[in-house]
């Protein structure tokens, strides 16, 4: 399922299982994710969470008494984004026919830069691999 289809199911289709669709978009490590879907999902998630963070920052400055609450919400959203990015990265690695443990390269300074470029620009395995069918052929 691509991002557009998933958003349609989340916001337009009242009969859709929204939790399952949301999990499929951002929180599963099963299957493969091609470059285009990886970039679109990462960009969408970053933009949405950035807007929410700006709103929370504005609210914290406006309502000083609730500053701690807004900080906790911002922290939880940061953890949410980290988990979603890890899951999408694992699926992207599956498309490259690599196991998800390669995500640990993100904690190695300088290597993480080249690893991110690898995830963004290298073409996935053509045809099925051990992680599933080619997402471009579906």
NURO-256282 format. One line per 8 residues: number of its first residue (from 1); for each residue x negated, z negated, y of N, C-alpha, C. Coordinates in pm, whole numbers. Atoms other than C-alpha are relative to their C-alpha. Layout:
BEGIN
NUM = X:Z:Y:X:Z:Y:X:Z:Y | ...
//
This chain:
BEGIN
1 = -85:0:-117:0:0:0:-90:0:123 | 80:-1:-122:-140:93:339:60:-96:102 | -41:98:-100:-108:-119:652:136:34:59 | -128:-41:-57:179:82:798:118:-30:-91 | -107:30:97:388:54:483:23:-150:-11 | -11:146:10:315:-317:460:70:-60:120 | -65:51:-121:415:-380:821:147:37:4 | -142:-39:10:737:-183:768:75:-95:-92
9 = -65:92:93:817:-401:469:13:-140:59 | -4:134:-58:733:-719:660:104:-13:111 | -82:15:-120:929:-644:976:133:76:-3 | -122:-81:-2:1197:-386:890:88:-18:-124 | -75:9:125:1299:-435:527:35:-146:-29 | -41:140:20:1501:-754:493:2:-40:-147 | -5:33:142:1510:-730:113:-139:-16:-63 | 136:5:55:1130:-718:71:-46:-145:-16
17 = 63:131:20:940:-1016:-67:-118:-9:96 | 98:-1:-108:748:-1084:253:-129:-73:-37 | 118:74:43:512:-1336:96:-89:88:-89 | 77:-88:90:408:-1087:-175:-64:115:78 | 55:-109:-81:361:-808:81:-118:-50:82 | 107:58:-82:152:-1032:308:-122:-29:-86 | 111:28:91:-58:-1143:12:-70:129:-41 | 58:-129:39:-108:-781:-97:-85:59:113
25 = 74:-56:-113:-222:-683:252:-130:-75:26 | 114:77:-49:-463:-968:323:-60:-102:-96 | 46:115:77:-497:-1229:48:-5:22:-150 | 24:-19:142:-570:-1075:-287:-137:63:-18 | 130:-60:29:-903:-989:-440:11:100:-115 | -25:-94:110:-746:-770:-708:4:143:53 | -8:-141:-35:-794:-395:-692:-107:44:99 | 97:-64:-87:-971:-172:-446:59:26:138
33 = -42:-25:-137:-957:-108:-71:-95:104:59 | 87:-104:-55:-1087:217:80:-43:-33:143 | 57:27:-133:-1280:238:409:107:-6:108 | -101:-10:-105:-986:342:624:93:-123:-1 | -88:116:10:-756:67:497:-73:-128:38 | 81:119:-33:-1035:-191:527:-15:-13:151 | 20:3:-145:-1104:-98:889:132:-30:71 | -130:23:-65:-734:-83:986:47:-144:-17
41 = -46:137:24:-650:-417:825:-85:-101:74 | 89:92:-71:-955:-591:969:27:4:150 | -26:-16:-142:-887:-451:1316:134:-62:38 | -133:55:-27:-516:-540:1302:-3:-152:0 | 7:145:11:-586:-894:1188:-78:-61:116 | 81:51:-111:-854:-943:1453:76:4:132 | -76:-13:-124:-632:-817:1735:112:-103:6 | -111:96:2:-332:-1029:1630:-51:-142:20
49 = 51:136:-13:-538:-1344:1592:-69:-24:133 | 57:13:-134:-723:-1278:1918:109:-29:102 | -112:23:-92:-390:-1257:2103:54:-141:-16 | -49:135:24:-273:-1578:1938:-98:-104:56 | 102:94:-53:-602:-1751:2030:6:-6:153 | -12:-2:-147:-563:-1640:2395:123:-80:43 | -122:74:-32:-207:-1776:2400:-23:-150:-20 | 28:142:25:-324:-2105:2245:-93:-58:106
57 = 92:48:-104:-607:-2135:2497:75:-20:131 | -81:12:-122:-368:-2072:2785:93:-121:-9 | -91:113:20:-122:-2324:2640:-75:-132:7 | 79:124:-3:-396:-2585:2593:-39:-37:142 | 34:27:-139:-501:-2547:2956:123:-42:81 | -123:32:-72:-140:-2564:3074:54:-137:-39 | -52:126:52:-32:-2855:2854:-117:-84:-51 | 121:75:36:-340:-3078:2855:22:-106:-105
65 = -27:107:97:-171:-3348:2648:2:52:-142 | -7:-59:134:-136:-3107:2355:-127:75:-38 | 126:-70:22:-495:-2987:2369:-51:-15:-143 | 47:22:137:-586:-3143:2033:83:79:-99 | -88:-75:90:-284:-2988:1861:-34:149:1 | 33:-142:-11:-369:-2641:1994:-138:29:-58 | 133:-18:59:-732:-2686:1890:7:0:-153 | -17:4:146:-626:-2776:1535:64:130:-49
73 = -66:-127:37:-396:-2471:1520:-101:114:7 | 102:-104:-14:-682:-2249:1646:-101:-6:-114 | 94:17:111:-915:-2394:1381:60:51:-130 | -68:-46:122:-661:-2330:1103:11:152:-1 | -7:-146:-7:-613:-1972:1224:-137:63:-25 | 135:-50:27:-991:-1925:1217:-32:-2:-149 | 19:9:146:-1002:-2042:854:83:108:-69 | -88:-105:52:-709:-1809:780:-67:137:11
81 = 65:-130:-19:-898:-1513:928:-124:14:-88 | 118:-4:87:-1217:-1601:740:39:29:-145 | -45:-22:138:-1031:-1618:408:51:142:-19 | -53:-136:11:-850:-1290:474:-113:102:1 | 112:-94:-6:-1174:-1114:569:-83:-3:-128 | 74:8:127:-1346:-1241:254:76:75:-109 | -80:-68:103:-1060:-1119:33:-3:152:19 | 5:-145:-24:-1055:-777:201:-140:54:-29
89 = 137:-42:31:-1435:-759:172:-24:12:-150 | 12:-6:146:-1415:-833:-200:67:128:-52 | -69:-122:44:-1161:-553:-245:-78:125:41 | 82:-113:-44:-1385:-320:-43:-120:15:-92 | 112:-6:96:-1677:-409:-271:46:57:-133 | -54:-57:124:-1457:-331:-570:11:152:11 | -7:-145:-19:-1403:16:-423:-139:62:-12 | 139:-48:12:-1783:49:-411:-59:-29:-138
97 = 38:34:137:-1796:-62:-777:-105:-113:-5 | 84:120:-3:-1966:-393:-691:89:-121:-18 | -80:122:16:-1852:-744:-777:10:-74:134 | -27:73:-124:-1717:-977:-510:-109:-97:40 | 107:94:-32:-2018:-1207:-531:-99:58:101 | 87:-63:-100:-2203:-956:-313:35:-47:141 | -40:51:-131:-2008:-1111:-21:-94:-112:47 | 96:105:-37:-2268:-1390:-30:-113:53:87
105 = 103:-58:-87:-2504:-1147:144:32:-20:148 | -38:23:-140:-2310:-1223:462:-65:-125:58 | 63:122:-53:-2486:-1559:489:-151:16:18 | 144:-25:-16:-2834:-1402:489:-21:72:134 | 22:-63:-130:-2947:-1332:847:-68:137:-13 | 46:-138:-10:-3026:-967:929:52:87:-115 | -56:-74:114:-2921:-859:579:150:19:22 | -144:-7:-20:-2562:-934:682:39:117:90
113 = -28:-115:-86:-2578:-666:954:5:128:-82 | 5:-120:82:-2678:-395:708:111:0:-107 | -107:12:99:-2428:-526:454:134:38:62 | -125:-38:-69:-2144:-494:707:7:151:21 | 3:-147:-16:-2251:-137:782:26:70:-133 | -23:-54:134:-2254:-69:409:150:-2:-33 | -144:12:27:-1896:-196:376:80:98:84 | -76:-86:-91:-1781:10:673:-19:148:-27
121 = 29:-143:-2:-1948:343:610:-25:67:-135 | 29:-64:128:-2027:398:242:130:35:-71 | -117:-49:72:-1777:601:42:15:-75:-132 | -28:68:125:-1612:427:-249:-20:91:-120 | 14:-73:125:-1639:532:-611:117:97:-16 | -107:-97:24:-1447:851:-683:56:-22:-139 | -66:22:127:-1192:812:-959:7:-148:-33 | -14:141:38:-1115:492:-1144:-136:-63:-31
129 = 116:76:42:-1376:223:-1191:51:-127:-67 | -44:119:75:-1367:-117:-1363:95:-89:79 | -87:83:-83:-1169:-264:-1070:135:65:28 | -130:-64:-18:-884:-15:-1070:-12:147:32 | -5:-142:-34:-774:333:-977:-50:25:141 | 47:-41:-132:-911:522:-679:116:-10:99 | -112:13:-95:-697:420:-376:29:130:75 | -24:-128:-67:-740:769:-230:82:96:-85
137 = -74:-88:89:-576:927:-533:140:-52:-30 | -132:57:27:-266:706:-530:102:54:98
//
